[in-house]
Amino acid sequence: MNSSFFDDETPLVRLDCYEPAGLRLELDAPTLLRHLLLIGGTGAGKTSILNVMLGQLLSARVGGQPVGLLILDGKQDDTVLRIQKLAAEARRPVQVLTPGGALGYDLFSSLCTLDDVAAMAQRLVLGAGPLGGDNAYWDNMRATMLEAALSLLVVKGTPIAFDPAIEFMRVWFFGSEADPAPVNELVQHAQSVAAVSRLPAAITQKIKQSLDAVTLWQKLDYRTRSIVQSILLTVLNPLLSSRAGLLFATDGRPVFQPELIVNQGGVVIVSLNALTEPDLTRLIFRLVKNDFYQCAQRRLAGPLCGLVMDEYPLAVGFDDLENLQTLRSRGAFVIAATQGFLALDQMVGSRIRQALVAGFQNILAMQSHEPEVDLLMAMIMGQREIIERGKSFSSDSDLLELIPSSIGRQMVPVCPPGALARLQAFQAYVSLANGVHPLQPVWLVPRFVKVDPPPPAVKPPDPLAQVLAEIAGQQPALPPTSSVASVVQMMAKFEAPQLMSVEVWRATVQLYAPKTKRQVLMREANRLFREYAGQSPPGLKTLPACWLRGLPALLKLNARQDFYDLKEVDGCLLIQFSKEMEWPPKVLTIPQSNLLALLNWNLYPNLWRPLKRRHWQLLYATRPELRLQLQIHAKAVGWLMPA
C-alpha cells in the first residue's frame, strides 16, 4: 500500500470553530484513516458538518490523486443535488445509483461457478440479516434452500439475469404448484449433468446436494414449509418489488463498479428513500458497502478512498467489525453519522455496537439525549482539573481583611452526564485520533449548500392500470412515458451500447453550441411541432440548443406523432406519446419505439455515438477532470490513445 498516506500530514479536512475562537480541527490522512463517527439527534447539524467534509474531500488530492468516495444517501431529499454541486465546484464527475437511473447494479455478476454459490447466498440475506442464535436451525434451512436454487441456476450454464432468477425462486418457493415446470426442467438438467462421470467429485457432490434440497422441500409438512417460506420471504421480498427491478435490471446500462472508486478515485452516490422502501435500501446499501470493502481489501496500491454513510443504521452489519480494523492498512477510511446507539443496537446488538464504536478513533458527539452516548463521551473525554480558592478574614487590624486561603483542586468530567442534551446546534464534544481533545464543547462552522429545487417528479405510468383500462375498453388516464432506463435498454436491443458518460455528454453540449440564437431555434421548433404534431411539447425548453436545431427536421422526415411531452434527462431524449396516429399511406410512419431510438441515435451529441474527433481533442485539452472518461470513450470506439 502507498505509504505516503501515513506520512502526508497535509490536512484533508479543516473544521473551523466559532468557539473557542481561533480553534481549527484538522484531520490529515493518517488521522482520517482511523475513521470518524458523528453522533447527534435530528437538527444537531450532522448533515451541515458532512457538507464541510465532503466539499474538502472532493477537492483534495493525496499523492497527486483524487480521493475516491462512495456516499450512501438514505433520505433522497436534496442530498444528490448538493453533492453534485460540491463535485462540480471541484470539477469531479459523479455517478448516481438509484432505481430507474442511468447506473444499474448487477446483483448476480459474481455468480459464475458453484464455488460462488455460498457467498452469493450470504449476499442475498444482507437485507434481512441473521435470524439470531435461537433460530440457528431456520437460519441454516434458509441458507440451504437459497444455495440449492442458486446452484440449479449455475448448472443451467447460461448467464444469470436478475428477472429470470428471482422469478425462478418465486415460483419454486411460493408457487401454488407442487412441482412447477421451471423447477422440474432445471432438476432434470442437473441430474443429467451430475451423471457425467468425468466431473470432479466436489462438483458432483455440490449438484447432488442441491437435488437433495429439492427432494427435502417436496417432503416438508405444511407447517414446516410455511415457516421456511416466511423466512425466505424476508430475503426475497425486497427483490420482488418493481423498484428492485428498476435497480437491478442492467440491460444495456453501465453497472456499479467499486473499482472506479477504490482504484481510480471516482465518486458514486447510492440514493434511495429509506422511509418508503426500507428493505430495499438496507439491501443495496449493504451490498455496495460489502463490494467496497472487498475491493479495498484486495488492492495493493491505489488512491485514498472512503465510505460516507449519513444514516449508519441503514448500512451497519457484522462485516464492519473486521473491516474497520484492517481498512487503514489499505488506504481506506469510513465516515459514519448516526442519531444515536439505539438504532444500531436494534440492528447488530449492543455488544457488537460497542465493538464497532471502538473502531472509530475520531468522534464528534453533538446534541443527543441517549444515556449510552452520554456514558461513552464521559469515558472518552475523561476529566479536567479545576482550581478552587477559598476565602478567609483577617482580624489583625481594626478592619476585616479578605485574604485567599489554601488552594483546592478538584477533578470533574469534561463531558458530564446531561451535557450533550444541553448543546446547541453545531456544538460538539470532540475527540480526534491525533490527540486533539478540547476540554470544552466546540462550536463548529457549518456549510449550507443551496441548490435549486428539483423539478416535480413525474409519476411513472402504472402498467397494471393500463392493462385494466385496455381490458375495460377504456383509454388510460395518462399516456405512457419513456424513462432513462427504458431508453438505455431499448438502445441496447438495437445493438447500440452506451459509449460516453453523462458528464462527457454535458461538456460536449456546452462545446457544440450552434451559432443560431436559442430563441430563434425555439421559435422554429415550436412552429414545426404545432404543424406536424398538433401541439408544442412543454418540455421542449429542456433540450440543448444543438438538439433543437436538428430535432424538427428529423421528425418531419420520419414520422408524425401526437406528442404529449418531450424532454431531456441525463443525456436521453424522453418522449411521452398521446396515442398512436393513423396516417395516409403516403406519409411514412414508424412504431413509437423505433422513433424514440432513431431520435436518440441521430441527435448529436448523444450517449451512443462516437464524439467527433475535434470535439474529443478539445475536451481532452480543456477538461482534465474528464480525461479518464474520455480515454474510456476512445478505447470503446477504437481510437489510438494520446501519448
C-alpha positions in Angstrom: 0.0 0.0 0.0 1.1 3.6 -0.7 3.0 4.5 2.5 2.6 8.2 1.6 -0.9 8.0 3.2 0.7 7.6 6.6 3.4 10.2 6.0 1.3 13.0 4.5 0.4 15.4 7.3 -1.4 17.9 5.0 -4.9 18.4 6.4 -7.6 16.9 4.2 -10.4 18.2 6.4 -10.4 21.5 8.3 -13.3 22.3 10.6 -13.3 25.9 11.7 -14.9 26.8 15.0 -16.7 29.9 16.3 -15.8 28.9 19.8 -13.2 28.6 21.1 -12.2 31.5 18.9 -9.3 30.6 16.6 -9.6 26.9 17.0 -9.5 24.7 13.9 -9.9 21.0 13.9 -7.6 19.4 11.3 -7.7 15.8 10.0 -4.8 14.6 7.8 -4.8 11.3 6.0 -3.3 9.2 8.9 -6.0 10.7 11.2 -8.8 10.2 8.8 -7.8 6.6 8.1 -8.7 5.8 11.8 -12.3 6.5 10.8 -14.8 9.2 12.0 -18.2 8.9 13.7 -20.7 11.7 14.1 -23.4 11.3 16.7 -26.3 13.7 17.1 -30.1 13.8 17.0 -32.3 15.4 14.4 -31.3 19.1 13.9 -28.0 18.8 15.6 -26.2 19.7 12.4 -24.6 16.4 11.2 -25.5 17.0 7.6 -24.1 20.5 7.5 -20.8 19.3 9.0 -20.8 16.5 6.5 -21.1 19.2 3.8 -17.9 20.8 5.0 -16.1 17.4 4.9 -17.4 16.3 1.5 -16.6 19.7 -0.1 -13.0 19.4 1.1 -12.6 15.7 0.3 -13.9 16.2 -3.2 -11.3 19.0 -3.7 -8.4 17.1 -2.0 -5.6 15.3 -3.7 -3.3 12.8 -2.0 -0.2 11.8 -3.8 -1.5 13.6 -6.9 -4.6 11.5 -7.0 -8.2 12.5 -6.1 -10.0 10.8 -3.1 -12.4 8.1 -4.1 -15.8 8.4 -2.4 -18.8 6.0 -2.0 -21.6 8.0 -0.5 -24.8 6.4 0.8 -27.9 8.6 0.8 -31.0 7.2 2.5 -33.0 10.4 2.6 -33.3 11.1 -1.1 -34.1 14.7 -0.4 -31.6 17.1 -2.0 -28.5 15.2 -1.0 -27.7 14.2 -4.5 -28.1 17.7 -5.8 -25.9 19.1 -3.0 -23.1 16.6 -3.6 -23.3 17.2 -7.4 -22.9 20.9 -6.8 -19.9 20.3 -4.5 -18.4 17.9 -7.0 -18.9 20.4 -9.9 -17.0 23.1 -7.9 -14.2 20.6 -7.5 -14.5 19.5 -11.2 -15.2 15.9 -10.2 -17.6 13.7 -12.2 -20.3 11.9 -10.1 -22.3 8.7 -10.8 -25.6 8.1 -9.1 -27.0 4.6 -8.4 -30.8 4.9 -7.9 -33.8 2.9 -9.2 -34.5 3.8 -12.8 -31.3 5.8 -13.1 -28.5 5.7 -15.7 -26.5 3.3 -13.5 -27.6 -0.2 -12.6 -26.4 -2.9 -10.2 -25.6 -6.4 -11.5 -26.7 -8.5 -8.5 -25.5 -11.8 -9.9 -22.3 -10.7 -11.6 -20.2 -12.6 -9.2 -22.2 -15.9 -9.5 -20.3 -17.8 -12.2 -19.4 -21.2 -10.7 -20.6 -23.4 -7.9 -17.8 -22.1 -5.7 -19.6 -18.7 -5.7 -22.9 -20.0 -4.5 -22.4 -19.8 -0.8 -21.1 -16.2 -1.0 -24.0 -15.2 -3.2 -26.5 -16.7 -0.7 -24.9 -14.7 2.1 -25.2 -11.5 -0.1 -28.9 -12.1 -0.7 -29.6 -12.2 3.1 -27.8 -9.0 3.7 -31.1 -7.1 3.6 -32.8 -9.4 6.1 -29.9 -10.2 8.4 -29.4 -13.3 10.6 -32.4 -14.8 12.5 -30.5 -14.9 15.8 -28.8 -17.5 17.9 -32.1 -19.1 19.0 -33.0 -19.7 15.3 -29.8 -21.3 14.0 -31.8 -24.2 12.5 -34.0 -21.9 10.5 -31.0 -19.8 9.5 -29.3 -22.9 8.1 -32.5 -24.0 6.4 -32.8 -20.6 4.7 -29.2 -20.8 3.5 -29.7 -24.4 2.3 -32.7 -23.5 0.1 -31.1 -20.4 -1.3 -27.9 -22.3 -2.2 -29.9 -25.0 -3.8 -31.8 -22.5 -6.0 -28.5 -20.7 -7.0 -26.8 -24.0 -7.7 -29.5 -25.1 -10.1 -29.2 -21.7 -11.9 -25.5 -22.1 -12.2 -25.7 -25.7 -13.5 -28.1 -24.4 -16.2 -24.9 -23.0 -17.8 -26.4 -19.7 -19.1 -25.7 -16.1 -17.8 -27.8 -15.4 -14.8 -30.1 -12.4 -15.2 -32.0 -10.7 -12.4 -35.6 -11.1 -13.5 -35.5 -14.8 -14.5 -33.5 -15.8 -11.4 -35.9 -14.0 -9.0 -38.9 -15.4 -10.9 -37.5 -18.9 -10.6 -37.1 -18.6 -6.8 -40.6 -17.1 -6.5 -42.2 -19.9 -8.5 -40.3 -22.6 -6.6 -40.7 -21.3 -3.0 -44.1 -19.6 -3.2 -45.9 -21.0 -6.3 -49.1 -22.9 -5.9 -48.0 -25.9 -7.9 -46.3 -28.8 -6.1 -43.9 -29.5 -8.9 -43.6 -26.3 -11.0 -42.4 -26.8 -14.6 -39.4 -24.4 -14.3 -38.0 -26.3 -11.3 -38.6 -29.7 -13.0 -36.6 -28.6 -16.1 -33.7 -27.4 -14.0 -33.8 -30.5 -11.9 -33.7 -32.8 -14.9 -30.8 -30.9 -16.4 -28.9 -31.0 -13.1 -29.4 -34.8 -12.9 -28.0 -35.2 -16.4 -25.0 -33.1 -15.5 -24.4 -34.9 -12.2 -24.4 -38.2 -14.1 -21.3 -37.2 -16.1 -18.5 -39.3 -14.7 -15.6 -37.1 -15.6 -16.8 -34.3 -13.4 -14.7 -33.7 -10.2 -16.2 -35.3 -7.1 -16.6 -31.9 -5.4 -18.7 -30.5 -8.2 -20.8 -33.7 -8.4 -21.4 -33.6 -4.7 -22.5 -30.0 -4.8 -25.0 -30.7 -7.5 -26.4 -33.7 -5.6 -26.8 -31.5 -2.5 -29.0 -29.1 -4.4 -31.0 -32.1 -5.8 -31.4 -33.4 -2.2 -32.7 -30.0 -1.2 -35.4 -30.2 -3.9 -36.4 -33.6 -2.5 -36.4 -32.3 1.0 -38.6 -29.4 0.0 -41.1 -31.7 -1.6 -41.4 -33.8 1.6 -41.8 -31.0 4.1 -45.0 -31.0 6.0 -47.4 -28.0 5.7 -46.4 -26.3 9.0 -42.6 -26.6 8.4 -42.9 -25.4 4.8 -44.9 -22.4 5.9 -42.2 -21.4 8.4 -39.5 -21.8 5.8 -41.5 -19.8 3.3 -41.8 -17.0 5.8 -38.1 -16.7 6.4 -37.4 -17.0 2.7 -39.9 -14.2 2.1 -37.8 -11.8 4.3 -35.0 -12.3 1.8 -36.9 -12.2 -1.5 -39.5 -9.5 -0.5 -37.3 -6.5 -1.3 -36.2 -8.2 -4.6 -39.8 -8.8 -5.8 -40.7 -5.1 -5.8 -41.0 -3.1 -9.1 -38.3 -0.7 -7.8 -35.9 -3.5 -7.3 -36.4 -4.4 -11.0 -35.5 -0.8 -11.9 -32.4 -1.0 -9.8 -31.1 -4.5 -10.6 -32.1 -4.7 -14.3 -28.9 -3.9 -16.2 -29.9 -4.3 -19.8 -27.6 -2.0 -21.7 -26.8 0.2 -18.7 -23.4 0.7 -17.2 -23.2 -1.0 -13.8 -21.8 -0.1 -10.4 -18.1 -0.9 -10.2 -16.3 -0.4 -6.9 -13.0 -0.4 -8.7 -13.9 3.0 -10.1 -13.9 4.3 -6.5 -11.1 2.3 -4.9 -8.6 2.2 -7.8 -9.5 5.2 -9.9 -10.6 7.8 -7.3 -14.2 8.0 -8.7 -17.3 9.3 -6.8 -20.5 7.3 -6.6 -23.7 8.2 -4.8 -26.2 5.5 -3.9 -29.6 7.1 -3.3 -32.8 5.5 -2.1 -35.7 6.6 0.1 -35.4 4.6 3.3 -38.9 5.7 4.5 -40.8 4.3 1.5 -38.6 1.3 0.7 -36.6 0.4 3.9 -35.9 -3.3 2.9 -34.5 -2.5 -0.5 -32.5 0.4 0.9 -30.9 -1.8 3.6 -30.1 -4.4 1.0 -28.5 -2.2 -1.6 -26.5 -0.2 1.0 -25.1 -3.4 2.5 -24.3 -4.8 -1.0 -22.4 -1.8 -2.2 -20.7 -1.4 1.2 -19.6 -5.1 1.0 -18.4 -4.5 -2.6 -16.3 -1.5 -1.4 -14.8 -3.5 1.5 -13.8 -6.5 -0.7 -12.3 -4.3 -3.4 -10.3 -2.2 -0.9 -9.0 -5.3 0.9 -7.8 -6.9 -2.4 -5.9 -3.9 -3.7 -2.1 -3.5 -3.2 -2.0 0.2 -4.3 -4.3 3.0 -5.2 -5.7 6.4 -4.2 -7.1 7.3 -0.8 -10.7 6.2 -0.8 -13.6 6.4 1.7 -17.1 5.3 2.5 -19.5 8.0 3.8 -22.8 7.0 5.4 -25.2 9.7 6.6 -27.6 7.2 8.2 -25.3 4.5 9.6 -28.0 2.1 10.9 -29.3 1.5 7.4 -26.0 0.0 6.3 -24.5 -1.3 9.5 -23.6 -5.0 9.5 -21.3 -7.6 11.1 -18.8 -7.2 8.3 -18.0 -3.7 9.6 -16.3 -5.1 12.7 -13.3 -6.8 11.0 -13.1 -4.3 8.1 -12.8 -1.2 10.4 -9.8 -2.8 12.0 -8.0 -3.5 8.7 -9.1 -0.9 6.2 -6.5 1.6 7.4 -3.7 -0.6 6.1 -5.4 -0.5 2.7 -5.7 3.3 2.5 -9.5 3.4 3.0 -11.5 5.2 5.6 -15.1 5.3 6.9 -17.2 8.4 7.9 -20.5 7.4 9.5 -23.2 9.5 11.1 -26.0 8.2 13.4 -28.6 9.8 15.5 -27.7 7.5 18.4 -26.9 4.0 19.5 -30.4 2.5 19.9 -30.9 2.1 16.2 -27.5 0.4 15.9 -28.3 -1.9 18.8 -31.5 -2.9 17.1 -29.6 -4.0 14.0 -26.5 -5.7 15.5 -26.9 -5.8 19.2 -25.3 -3.8 22.0 -22.1 -5.9 22.3 -21.3 -5.7 18.5 -22.2 -2.0 18.6 -19.7 -1.3 21.4 -17.0 -3.1 19.4 -17.9 -1.1 16.3 -17.8 2.3 18.0 -14.4 1.3 19.4 -13.2 1.1 15.8 -13.9 4.8 15.3 -10.9 6.8 16.7 -12.4 10.2 15.7 -15.7 11.1 17.4 -17.8 14.2 17.2 -20.7 14.0 19.7 -23.4 16.6 19.0 -26.7 17.2 20.7 -28.1 13.9 22.0 -30.5 12.6 24.7 -29.4 9.0 24.8 -27.8 7.8 28.0 -25.5 5.4 26.2 -24.0 8.3 24.2 -23.5 10.3 27.4 -21.7 7.3 29.0 -19.4 6.9 26.0 -18.4 10.5 25.9 -17.9 10.7 29.6 -15.4 7.9 29.4 -13.6 9.1 26.2 -13.3 12.8 27.2 -12.0 11.9 30.7 -11.6 14.5 33.4 -10.2 18.0 33.8 -8.8 19.8 36.8 -10.5 22.8 38.3 -8.9 25.0 40.9 -10.9 26.4 43.8 -9.6 29.2 46.0 -11.1 29.5 49.5 -11.7 32.9 51.3 -11.0 33.9 54.9 -11.0 37.1 57.0 -8.1 38.5 59.0 -8.7 40.4 62.2 -5.2 41.6 63.0 -6.3 45.2 62.5 -9.3 47.2 63.2 -10.7 46.4 59.7 -11.6 43.0 58.5 -9.4 41.9 55.6 -10.4 39.3 53.0 -7.4 37.2 52.0 -7.2 34.0 49.9 -6.8 30.8 51.8 -5.3 27.5 50.7 -5.8 26.3 47.1 -8.2 23.4 46.4 -8.0 21.2 43.4 -10.9 19.1 42.1 -11.2 16.7 39.1 -14.5 16.9 37.1 -15.7 15.2 33.9 -15.1 17.1 30.7 -18.4 15.8 29.4 -20.6 15.3 32.4 -23.9 13.4 32.2 -26.6 15.6 30.5 -24.1 17.9 28.9 -24.9 16.6 25.4 -28.6 17.3 25.8 -27.8 21.0 26.6 -25.7 21.5 23.4 -26.9 23.9 20.7 -27.0 23.1 17.0 -23.4 22.7 15.6 -21.9 22.3 19.0 -20.0 19.1 19.8 -17.6 17.4 22.1 -14.6 16.3 20.0 -12.0 13.5 20.4 -9.6 13.0 17.5 -7.0 10.3 16.9 -4.3 12.9 16.5 -4.5 13.8 20.2 -6.9 16.8 19.9 -9.4 16.7 22.8 -10.8 20.2 23.6 -11.8 20.5 27.2 -15.0 22.2 26.4 -17.6 21.8 23.6 -16.6 23.4 20.3 -19.0 25.4 18.1 -18.4 24.3 14.5 -18.8 26.5 11.5 -21.4 24.7 9.2 -21.7 24.9 5.5 -25.1 25.2 3.9 -25.2 24.3 0.2 -28.1 26.0 -1.6 -29.4 24.1 -4.6 -32.3 24.7 -6.9 -35.3 22.6 -6.0 -35.6 19.5 -8.3 -38.3 19.6 -10.9 -41.6 17.9 -9.8 -41.2 14.1 -10.1 -43.2 12.7 -13.0 -45.1 9.7 -11.7 -44.3 6.7 -13.9 -47.2 5.1 -15.6 -48.9 2.2 -13.9 -48.7 -0.9 -16.2 -51.5 -2.6 -14.2 -53.8 0.4 -14.7 -53.0 0.5 -18.4 -53.8 -3.3 -18.8 -57.0 -2.9 -16.8 -58.0 0.0 -18.9 -57.4 -2.0 -22.1 -59.5 -4.9 -20.8 -62.3 -2.5 -19.9 -62.0 -0.9 -23.3 -61.0 2.5 -21.9 -58.1 4.7 -22.6 -55.5 5.0 -19.8 -55.8 8.2 -17.8 -52.2 9.2 -18.7 -50.2 8.3 -21.7 -47.1 6.1 -21.2 -43.8 7.9 -20.9 -40.3 6.7 -21.5 -37.6 6.7 -18.9 -33.8 6.8 -18.9 -33.7 3.1 -18.1 -36.1 2.2 -20.8 -34.2 4.2 -23.4 -30.9 2.6 -22.4 -32.5 -0.8 -22.5 -34.1 -0.1 -25.9 -30.9 1.2 -27.4 -29.1 -2.0 -26.2 -31.7 -4.1 -28.1 -30.8 -2.1 -31.2 -27.1 -3.1 -30.5 -26.1 0.5 -29.6 -24.1 0.3 -26.4 -23.5 3.5 -24.3 -20.2 5.0 -25.4 -19.9 8.0 -23.1 -20.8 9.2 -19.7 -23.4 11.8 -19.0 -20.7 14.2 -17.8 -18.9 13.9 -21.1 -22.1 14.5 -22.9 -22.9 17.7 -21.0 -19.4 19.0 -21.7 -19.8 18.3 -25.4 -23.2 20.1 -25.4 -21.5 23.2 -24.0 -18.8 22.9 -26.6 -21.1 22.3 -29.5 -23.4 25.3 -29.1 -24.8 26.4 -32.5 -24.4 29.9 -33.8 -28.1 30.5 -34.1 -29.6 32.0 -31.0 -31.6 29.7 -28.8 -34.7 31.9 -29.0 -34.7 31.5 -32.8 -34.3 27.8 -32.6 -37.1 27.5 -30.0 -39.5 29.6 -32.2 -38.8 27.4 -35.2 -39.1 24.2 -33.2 -42.5 25.3 -31.7 -43.8 26.1 -35.2 -42.9 22.8 -36.7 -44.2 20.8 -33.7 -47.5 22.6 -33.9 -47.6 21.9 -37.6 -46.6 18.2 -37.6 -47.6 17.1 -34.1 -50.5 19.3 -33.3 -49.0 20.9 -30.2 -45.7 22.1 -28.8 -44.5 19.8 -26.0 -44.0 21.7 -22.7 -40.6 20.0 -22.1 -39.2 21.3 -25.4 -37.4 24.1 -23.4 -35.2 21.5 -21.6 -33.5 20.4 -24.8 -30.0 21.7 -25.6 -29.7 24.1 -28.5 -27.8 21.6 -30.6 -30.8 19.2 -30.4 -33.3 22.0 -31.1 -31.6 22.6 -34.4 -31.9 19.0 -35.6 -35.0 17.6 -34.0 -37.8 19.2 -36.1 -36.2 18.2 -39.4 -35.8 14.6 -38.1 -39.5 14.4 -37.1 -40.6 16.0 -40.4 -38.6 13.4 -42.3 -39.5 10.2 -40.4 -42.9 10.4 -38.7 -45.8 12.4 -37.5 -46.8 11.7 -33.9 -49.1 13.3 -31.4 -46.6 14.2 -28.6 -47.9 14.6 -25.0 -44.5 15.8 -23.8 -40.8 15.6 -24.7 -37.7 16.4 -22.6 -34.0 15.6 -22.0 -32.9 13.7 -18.9 -29.3 12.6 -18.3 -28.4 12.8 -22.0 -31.5 10.8 -23.1 -34.4 12.2 -25.1 -37.6 11.0 -23.4 -40.9 11.2 -25.3 -44.4 10.8 -24.0 -46.9 10.0 -26.8 -50.6 10.7 -26.5 -51.6 7.9 -28.8 -50.7 6.0 -32.0 -51.7 8.1 -35.0 -53.1 6.7 -38.2 -51.9 8.4 -41.4 -52.4 8.1 -45.1 -50.1 5.5 -46.8 -48.2 8.3 -48.5 -46.9 9.5 -45.1 -44.0 7.4 -43.6 -44.9 6.3 -40.1 -42.8 4.1 -37.8 -43.5 2.5 -34.4 -43.1 4.7 -31.4 -40.2 2.6 -30.0 -38.3 2.8 -33.3 -38.9 6.6 -33.5 -37.6 7.0 -30.0 -34.4 5.0 -30.8 -34.0 6.8 -34.1 -34.1 10.3 -32.5 -31.8 9.3 -29.7 -29.3 8.0 -32.2 -29.4 10.8 -34.8 -29.3 13.8 -32.5 -25.7 14.9 -31.8 -24.1 14.6 -29.3 -25.7 11.5 -27.8 -24.6 8.8 -25.4 -24.4 6.1 -28.1 -22.4 7.6 -31.0 -18.7 8.5 -31.0 -17.7 12.1 -30.4 -16.4 14.0 -33.4 -12.6 13.8 -33.2 -12.1 17.5 -32.9 -14.6 17.7 -30.0 -12.8 14.9 -28.2 -9.5 16.6 -28.6 -10.8 20.0 -27.3 -12.4 18.3 -24.3 -9.2 16.3 -23.6 -7.2 19.6 -23.7 -9.5 21.8 -21.7 -11.3 19.4 -19.3 -8.6 17.5 -17.4 -11.2 16.1 -14.9 -12.8 14.2 -17.8 -9.7 12.7 -19.3 -10.2 9.3 -17.7 -13.7 9.1 -19.1 -12.5 10.4 -22.5 -9.9 7.7 -22.6 -12.5 5.1 -21.9 -14.6 6.5 -24.7 -11.6 6.4 -27.1 -11.0 2.8 -26.3 -14.6 1.9 -26.8 -14.6 3.4 -30.3 -11.2 2.1 -31.2 -9.2 5.3 -31.3 -5.5 5.4 -30.5 -4.8 6.8 -27.1 -2.9 10.1 -26.7 0.7 9.8 -25.6 
